Amino acid sequence: MTTPQYLMHLQVAIKKTFGNESKHVETLRVFESFAGKVVFDGEVEVFTITGHPSAKRCYAWAKDHETGSDSFVVLERPPITDALSAVRAVLATIVKRANQN
């Protein structure tokens, strides 16, 4: 469930990451599987952002809805065109980092 407190945590993460103000637009359910296993099943928040030179929207979510900790924020700019591609980009980054260790 999306709460005002959770959205505020994500807006703080957006501001810290990109330096932009944001406004919540909608909540989207995203499901992604790989090799028959669920790798993501959750809600992604969509925000408009102001003042960014190359993006007007971003996608954000956090593992902990109460504290907003372990949050992810992704700008909408090619190849990121929707919530699913934002999730896929984060998952690819996580896998890449894990393989480097």
N, C-alpha and C positions, 0 to 999 in steps of 0.2 A: 504494500500500500504506500502510495506517495503522500508524504506529509509536508507541510510548509517548512518544518525544521530540516527535513532531508533535502528539499530543494535549496534551502539556504546554504547548507553544507556544500552542495554541488556548485552553487553560484560562487562561493568563496574559492573553491578549487579552480573554477574557470578564471576568476580574477587573478589568482596566484600564478596560474600556468600561462595565461595569455595576456593578462593585463586589461581585460575588457569587461564591461558591464554586460549582464545577460538578463533575458526575460524568458521564463518557462513558456513553452508552446503546447507541448503534449507529452504523453507517456506512451511508449510503444513496447509491446511484448516482442521479444526476440528469442528465437530458438535456433541453435546451431548444433549440428552433430558432425562427427568425423569418424570414419571407419566404424560406424554403427554405435558409437558412444556419444552421449550428450556432453558437449563441452561448454555450452552456455544455454541457460534457460532462465531468463529474467527480464526485467523492465529496464528500458533505456529512456532517459529523459532527453527531450529535444529542447534546445534553447536558441533564441535569436541572440546575436551578439552585436554590439555597436562599436564602431571605430577600428575594426580589424581591417588591414589593407587587402586581404584576399579571401575572407570568409564572412558569411552573414549568419551562419548557424553553426552549432556544435552539438555533440552528443555526449552525455555524461551518465555515469552510474557509479555505484560504490558497493563494496561487499557488505559493509555494515550500514544499514539504514539509520540506526540510532545516532551514530557519531559521524557518519560520512567518511570514515576511514577507509583506506585502500580504494580511493576513488580514481576513476579514469575519465579523462576528457579528451575528445577528439574533434578537431575542426572538420567541417564539411567543405572539403575542396578535393578535387580529383586526386586519387581514385576513390576517395570517400564521398559517397553520394547519398547514403541512407544509414539508418541505424545498424542494419546487418553488416554493411561493409565497415562501419566503425568497430563493431565487435570483432569482426574477422581480423582487422588490422592490429588490434590489441592482442588477440590470441596469437597471431603470428609473431609479434614482438616478444611475447612471453616465451614461446617455444624457442625462438632464436637465442634469447638470453640463456635459457636453460641448457641449450646445446653448446654454448660457449664455455660453460663451467665444467 
